[in-house]
Amino acid sequence: MIEEKIKGLLGIAKRSGNLVSGEFAVRQALQQEDACLVIVATDASDNTKKLFSNKCEYYNVPIITAFNKTDLGKAIGCEERSSAAVTDNGIAEAMIKKI
């Protein structure tokens, strides 16, 4: 499963300060071109999935749909989250390679 492959890397990204979460922070990271990879929860609303799909396409940022909101939040040490963005290119590339 994708989740098991990248769960540890999400924790590393969070601890190193290279991860933002929540719709507003992820949108801001995309607009400032800081986001290297976006992760959207499988149970996020259709509007949220479409929003990030469109933004990631526009900014040419890879997007992964994985985890549910509860598990995504747990993986990054937060409450439920429907989206997160990795802001370090090395960590993002490592996650993509694991998939």
FISEKE-417252 format. One record per residue: residue number from 1; x, y, z of N, C-alpha, C in turn; residue in three letters. Coordinates in Angstrom, 3 decimals. Each point is the difference from the previous one (the first is absolute). Layout:
! FISEKE-417252
+-----+----------+----------+----------+----------+----------+----------+----------+----------+----------+-----+
!   i !      n_x !      n_y !      n_z !     ca_x !     ca_y !     ca_z !      c_x !      c_y !      c_z !  aa !
+-----+----------+----------+----------+----------+----------+----------+----------+----------+----------+-----+
! NUM !        X !        Y !        Z !        X !        Y !        Z !        X !        Y !        Z ! ALA !
...
+-----+----------+----------+----------+----------+----------+----------+----------+----------+----------+-----+
***
This chain:
! FISEKE-417252
+-----+----------+----------+----------+----------+----------+----------+----------+----------+----------+-----+
!   i !      n_x !      n_y !      n_z !     ca_x !     ca_y !     ca_z !      c_x !      c_y !      c_z !  aa !
+-----+----------+----------+----------+----------+----------+----------+----------+----------+----------+-----+
!   1 !    0.831 !   -1.203 !    0.000 !   -0.831 !    1.203 !    0.000 !    0.871 !    1.260 !    0.000 ! MET !
!   2 !   -0.504 !    1.000 !   -0.655 !    0.715 !    1.271 !   -0.074 !    0.231 !    0.567 !    1.394 ! ILE !
!   3 !   -1.008 !   -0.089 !    0.848 !    0.076 !    0.602 !    1.320 !    1.188 !   -0.508 !    0.801 ! GLU !
!   4 !    0.194 !   -1.311 !    0.013 !    1.094 !   -0.589 !    0.769 !    1.354 !    0.410 !   -0.557 ! GLU !
!   5 !    0.070 !    0.177 !   -1.307 !    1.270 !    0.346 !   -0.638 !    0.459 !    1.415 !    0.319 ! LYS !
!   6 !   -0.947 !    0.922 !    0.177 !    0.393 !    1.404 !    0.184 !   -0.258 !    0.536 !    1.403 ! ILE !
!   7 !   -0.603 !   -0.799 !    0.869 !   -0.350 !    0.463 !    1.342 !    1.218 !    0.524 !    0.765 ! LYS !
!   8 !    1.092 !   -0.746 !   -0.026 !    1.215 !    0.422 !    0.702 !    0.576 !    1.283 !   -0.554 ! GLY !
!   9 !   -0.041 !    0.141 !   -1.309 !    0.520 !    1.215 !   -0.624 !   -0.855 !    1.219 !    0.331 ! LEU !
!  10 !   -1.291 !   -0.206 !    0.189 !   -0.863 !    1.122 !    0.422 !    0.424 !    0.499 !    1.377 ! LEU !
!  11 !    0.292 !   -0.944 !    0.892 !    0.456 !    0.374 !    1.344 !    1.317 !    0.754 !   -0.048 ! GLY !
!  12 !    0.914 !   -0.450 !   -0.850 !    1.293 !    0.687 !   -0.157 !   -0.215 !    1.413 !   -0.526 ! ILE !
!  13 !   -0.876 !    0.128 !   -0.997 !   -0.289 !    1.326 !   -0.563 !   -0.586 !    0.924 !    1.061 ! ALA !
!  14 !   -0.895 !   -0.518 !    0.812 !   -0.631 !    0.810 !    1.052 !    1.038 !    0.451 !    1.032 ! LYS !
!  15 !    0.814 !   -0.954 !    0.473 !    0.989 !    0.333 !    1.027 !    1.059 !    0.974 !   -0.510 ! ARG !
!  16 !    0.303 !   -0.055 !   -1.278 !    1.021 !    0.890 !   -0.557 !   -0.566 !    1.346 !   -0.458 ! SER !
!  17 !   -1.311 !    0.180 !    0.172 !   -0.621 !    1.270 !   -0.384 !   -0.251 !    0.125 !   -1.489 ! GLY !
!  18 !   -0.053 !   -1.127 !   -0.690 !   -0.199 !    0.001 !   -1.447 !   -1.354 !   -0.545 !   -0.403 ! ASN !
!  19 !   -1.004 !    0.244 !    0.834 !   -1.347 !   -0.465 !   -0.301 !   -0.996 !    1.016 !    0.524 ! LEU !
!  20 !   -0.973 !    0.330 !   -0.812 !   -1.113 !    0.844 !    0.436 !   -1.274 !   -0.797 !   -0.193 ! VAL !
!  21 !   -1.003 !    0.299 !    0.797 !   -1.254 !   -0.746 !   -0.126 !   -1.181 !    0.921 !    0.185 ! SER !
!  22 !   -1.126 !   -0.449 !   -0.514 !   -1.213 !    0.807 !    0.033 !   -0.170 !    0.718 !   -1.324 ! GLY !
!  23 !   -1.242 !    0.206 !   -0.375 !   -0.292 !    0.554 !   -1.317 !    0.667 !    1.345 !   -0.253 ! GLU !
!  24 !   -0.095 !    0.911 !    0.958 !    0.567 !    1.334 !   -0.197 !    1.517 !   -0.054 !   -0.162 ! PHE !
!  25 !    0.682 !   -0.730 !    0.878 !    1.466 !   -0.072 !   -0.044 !    0.491 !   -0.685 !   -1.271 ! ALA !
!  26 !   -0.698 !   -1.034 !   -0.440 !    0.408 !   -0.705 !   -1.216 !   -0.213 !    0.896 !   -1.220 ! VAL !
!  27 !   -1.137 !    0.697 !   -0.050 !   -0.234 !    0.935 !   -1.113 !    1.079 !    1.073 !   -0.037 ! ARG !
!  28 !    0.350 !    0.517 !    1.166 !    1.022 !    1.040 !    0.081 !    1.356 !   -0.536 !   -0.465 ! GLN !
!  29 !    0.346 !   -1.222 !    0.403 !    1.267 !   -0.599 !   -0.429 !    0.040 !   -0.176 !   -1.514 ! ALA !
!  30 !   -1.126 !   -0.378 !   -0.581 !   -0.068 !   -0.138 !   -1.455 !    0.174 !    1.350 !   -0.680 ! LEU !
!  31 !   -0.703 !    1.005 !    0.480 !    0.047 !    1.323 !   -0.624 !    1.377 !    0.641 !    0.128 ! GLN !
!  32 !    0.696 !   -0.292 !    1.098 !    1.346 !    0.544 !    0.198 !    1.065 !   -0.895 !   -0.630 ! GLN !
!  33 !   -0.459 !   -1.061 !   -0.654 !    0.860 !   -0.967 !   -0.668 !    0.992 !   -0.651 !    0.950 ! GLU !
!  34 !   -0.450 !   -0.239 !    1.237 !    0.794 !   -0.714 !    0.995 !   -0.325 !   -1.487 !    0.013 ! ASP !
!  35 !   -1.190 !   -0.373 !   -0.435 !   -0.445 !   -1.398 !    0.057 !    0.708 !   -0.829 !   -1.061 ! ALA !
!  36 !    0.516 !   -1.162 !    0.436 !    0.654 !   -0.939 !   -0.924 !   -0.860 !   -1.233 !   -0.233 ! CYS !
!  37 !   -0.938 !   -0.244 !    0.898 !   -0.905 !   -1.148 !   -0.088 !   -1.215 !    0.294 !    0.870 ! LEU !
!  38 !   -1.182 !   -0.279 !   -0.516 !   -1.240 !    0.195 !    0.759 !   -0.634 !   -1.364 !    0.240 ! VAL !
!  39 !   -0.489 !   -0.198 !    1.210 !   -0.706 !   -1.228 !    0.366 !   -1.408 !    0.389 !    0.416 ! ILE !
!  40 !   -0.986 !   -0.635 !   -0.627 !   -1.404 !    0.270 !    0.306 !   -0.618 !   -1.291 !    0.525 ! VAL !
!  41 !   -0.766 !    0.108 !    1.068 !   -0.647 !   -1.168 !    0.603 !   -1.057 !   -0.572 !   -0.940 ! ALA !
!  42 !   -0.131 !   -1.318 !    0.039 !   -0.972 !   -0.675 !   -0.868 !   -1.433 !    0.401 !    0.322 ! THR !
!  43 !   -0.261 !    0.353 !    1.257 !   -1.357 !    0.375 !    0.387 !   -0.193 !    1.518 !    0.083 ! ASP !
!  44 !    0.901 !    0.748 !   -0.621 !   -0.189 !    1.446 !   -0.098 !   -1.194 !    0.262 !   -0.907 ! ALA !
!  45 !   -0.587 !    1.169 !    0.136 !   -1.165 !    0.318 !   -0.833 !    0.411 !    0.063 !   -1.473 ! SER !
!  46 !   -0.983 !   -0.202 !   -0.862 !    0.261 !    0.080 !   -1.441 !    0.526 !    1.380 !   -0.383 ! ASP !
!  47 !   -0.513 !    1.037 !    0.656 !    0.472 !    1.359 !   -0.289 !    1.476 !    0.157 !    0.361 ! ASN !
!  48 !    0.412 !   -0.565 !    1.135 !    1.399 !    0.080 !    0.427 !    0.892 !   -0.763 !   -0.969 ! THR !
!  49 !   -0.430 !   -1.195 !   -0.390 !    0.790 !   -0.792 !   -0.954 !    0.155 !    0.746 !   -1.322 ! LYS !
!  50 !   -1.092 !    0.589 !   -0.481 !    0.037 !    0.730 !   -1.270 !    0.878 !    1.246 !    0.126 ! LYS !
!  51 !   -0.137 !    0.732 !    1.096 !    0.793 !    1.203 !    0.220 !    1.486 !   -0.318 !   -0.088 ! LEU !
!  52 !    0.438 !   -1.022 !    0.744 !    1.429 !   -0.305 !    0.011 !    0.461 !   -0.663 !   -1.289 ! PHE !
!  53 !   -0.856 !   -0.749 !   -0.625 !    0.348 !   -0.583 !   -1.291 !    0.272 !    1.114 !   -1.015 ! SER !
!  54 !   -0.885 !    0.981 !   -0.041 !    0.159 !    1.124 !   -0.927 !    1.236 !    0.835 !    0.331 ! ASN !
!  55 !    0.186 !    0.307 !    1.284 !    1.149 !    0.826 !    0.401 !    1.318 !   -0.722 !   -0.260 ! LYS !
!  56 !    0.033 !   -1.301 !    0.282 !    1.231 !   -0.763 !   -0.226 !    0.321 !   -0.085 !   -1.484 ! CYS !
!  57 !   -1.034 !   -0.130 !   -0.821 !    0.216 !   -0.018 !   -1.443 !    0.542 !    1.353 !   -0.467 ! GLU !
!  58 !   -0.587 !    1.072 !    0.510 !    0.414 !    1.349 !   -0.392 !    1.449 !    0.276 !    0.405 ! TYR !
!  59 !    0.355 !   -0.366 !    1.243 !    1.344 !    0.268 !    0.510 !    0.983 !   -1.141 !   -0.292 ! TYR !
!  60 !   -0.467 !   -1.026 !   -0.709 !    0.843 !   -1.141 !   -0.379 !    0.619 !   -0.681 !    1.230 ! ASN !
!  61 !   -0.852 !   -0.304 !    0.975 !    0.420 !   -0.659 !    1.240 !   -0.683 !   -1.362 !    0.060 ! VAL !
!  62 !    0.753 !   -1.065 !    0.289 !   -0.618 !   -1.331 !    0.106 !   -1.003 !   -0.051 !    1.149 ! PRO !
!  63 !   -1.034 !   -0.807 !   -0.181 !   -1.036 !   -0.158 !    1.020 !   -0.247 !   -1.486 !    0.229 ! ILE !
!  64 !   -0.185 !   -0.361 !    1.258 !   -0.288 !   -1.375 !    0.392 !   -1.304 !    0.012 !    0.785 ! ILE !
!  65 !   -0.879 !   -0.931 !   -0.305 !   -1.200 !   -0.190 !    0.809 !    0.229 !   -1.256 !    0.820 ! THR !
!  66 !    0.122 !    0.185 !    1.310 !    0.305 !   -1.113 !    0.898 !   -0.495 !    0.326 !    1.398 ! ALA !
!  67 !   -0.053 !   -1.000 !    0.850 !   -0.448 !    0.131 !    1.380 !   -1.472 !    0.442 !    0.049 ! PHE !
!  68 !   -0.609 !   -0.138 !    1.148 !   -1.251 !    0.697 !    0.251 !    0.361 !    1.178 !    0.898 ! ASN !
!  69 !   -0.935 !    0.879 !    0.266 !    0.316 !    1.222 !    0.743 !    0.598 !   -0.293 !    1.378 ! LYS !
!  70 !   -0.550 !   -0.993 !    0.683 !    0.491 !   -0.348 !    1.335 !    1.431 !   -0.519 !   -0.069 ! THR !
!  71 !    0.262 !   -0.915 !   -0.925 !    1.336 !   -0.585 !   -0.118 !    1.036 !    1.005 !   -0.489 ! ASP !
!  72 !   -0.395 !    0.900 !   -0.886 !    0.923 !    1.044 !   -0.448 !    0.371 !    0.890 !    1.179 ! LEU !
!  73 !   -0.988 !    0.365 !    0.797 !    0.278 !    0.803 !    1.190 !    0.933 !   -0.717 !    0.961 ! GLY !
!  74 !   -0.256 !   -1.276 !    0.255 !    0.862 !   -0.778 !    0.896 !    1.419 !   -0.105 !   -0.541 ! LYS !
!  75 !    0.141 !   -0.180 !   -1.300 !    1.326 !   -0.157 !   -0.611 !    0.858 !    1.248 !    0.176 ! ALA !
!  76 !   -0.653 !    1.163 !    0.121 !    0.761 !    1.241 !    0.158 !   -0.147 !    0.596 !    1.395 ! ILE !
!  77 !   -0.613 !   -0.764 !    0.908 !   -0.094 !    0.436 !    1.388 !   -0.997 !    1.109 !    0.244 ! GLY !
!  78 !   -1.089 !   -0.005 !   -0.738 !   -1.030 !    1.041 !    0.132 !   -1.379 !   -0.637 !    0.111 ! CYS !
!  79 !   -0.988 !    0.856 !    0.112 !   -1.382 !   -0.448 !   -0.084 !   -0.266 !   -0.426 !   -1.449 ! GLU !
!  80 !   -1.236 !   -0.274 !   -0.319 !   -0.347 !   -0.363 !   -1.378 !    0.477 !    1.071 !   -0.975 ! GLU !
!  81 !    0.540 !   -0.454 !   -1.104 !    0.433 !    0.905 !   -1.065 !   -0.451 !   -0.569 !   -1.331 ! ARG !
!  82 !   -0.453 !    0.863 !   -0.887 !   -0.412 !   -0.475 !   -1.322 !    1.083 !    0.252 !   -1.038 ! SER !
!  83 !    1.010 !    0.807 !    0.359 !    1.073 !    0.269 !   -0.953 !    1.290 !    0.362 !    0.722 ! SER !
!  84 !    1.098 !   -0.278 !   -0.674 !    1.329 !    0.347 !    0.499 !    0.910 !    0.224 !   -1.191 ! ALA !
!  85 !    1.040 !    0.777 !    0.206 !    0.966 !    0.253 !   -1.070 !    1.413 !   -0.128 !    0.558 ! ALA !
!  86 !    0.834 !   -0.712 !   -0.726 !    1.411 !   -0.130 !    0.341 !    0.736 !    1.137 !   -0.696 ! VAL !
!  87 !    0.835 !    0.728 !    0.758 !    0.673 !    1.168 !   -0.565 !    1.487 !   -0.233 !   -0.239 ! THR !
!  88 !    0.462 !   -1.225 !    0.191 !    1.398 !   -0.340 !   -0.271 !    0.051 !   -0.931 !   -1.202 ! ASP !
!  89 !    0.758 !    0.379 !   -1.003 !    0.045 !   -0.769 !   -1.237 !    0.574 !   -1.401 !    0.209 ! ASN !
!  90 !    1.003 !   -0.135 !    0.839 !    0.615 !   -1.302 !    0.251 !   -0.972 !   -0.979 !    0.634 ! GLY !
!  91 !   -0.742 !    0.460 !    0.991 !   -0.981 !   -0.864 !    0.673 !   -1.128 !   -0.348 !   -0.970 ! ILE !
!  92 !   -0.448 !    1.000 !   -0.766 !   -1.069 !   -0.247 !   -0.973 !    0.434 !   -1.036 !   -1.029 ! ALA !
!  93 !    1.213 !    0.107 !   -0.498 !    0.503 !   -0.967 !   -0.984 !    0.107 !   -1.395 !    0.606 ! GLU !
!  94 !    0.441 !   -0.073 !    1.267 !    0.083 !   -1.306 !    0.675 !   -1.381 !   -0.646 !    0.110 ! ALA !
!  95 !   -1.032 !    0.814 !    0.301 !   -1.358 !   -0.530 !    0.097 !   -0.475 !   -0.504 !   -1.359 ! MET !
!  96 !    0.269 !    0.766 !   -1.032 !   -0.433 !   -0.389 !   -1.339 !    0.695 !   -1.290 !   -0.432 ! ILE !
!  97 !    1.279 !   -0.132 !    0.320 !    0.740 !   -1.222 !   -0.340 !   -0.573 !   -1.213 !    0.716 ! LYS !
!  98 !   -0.451 !    0.169 !    1.247 !   -0.552 !   -1.118 !    0.754 !   -1.329 !   -0.481 !   -0.576 ! LYS !
!  99 !   -0.660 !    0.873 !   -0.713 !   -1.276 !   -0.366 !   -0.607 !    0.308 !   -0.629 !   -1.320 ! ILE !
+-----+----------+----------+----------+----------+----------+----------+----------+----------+----------+-----+
***
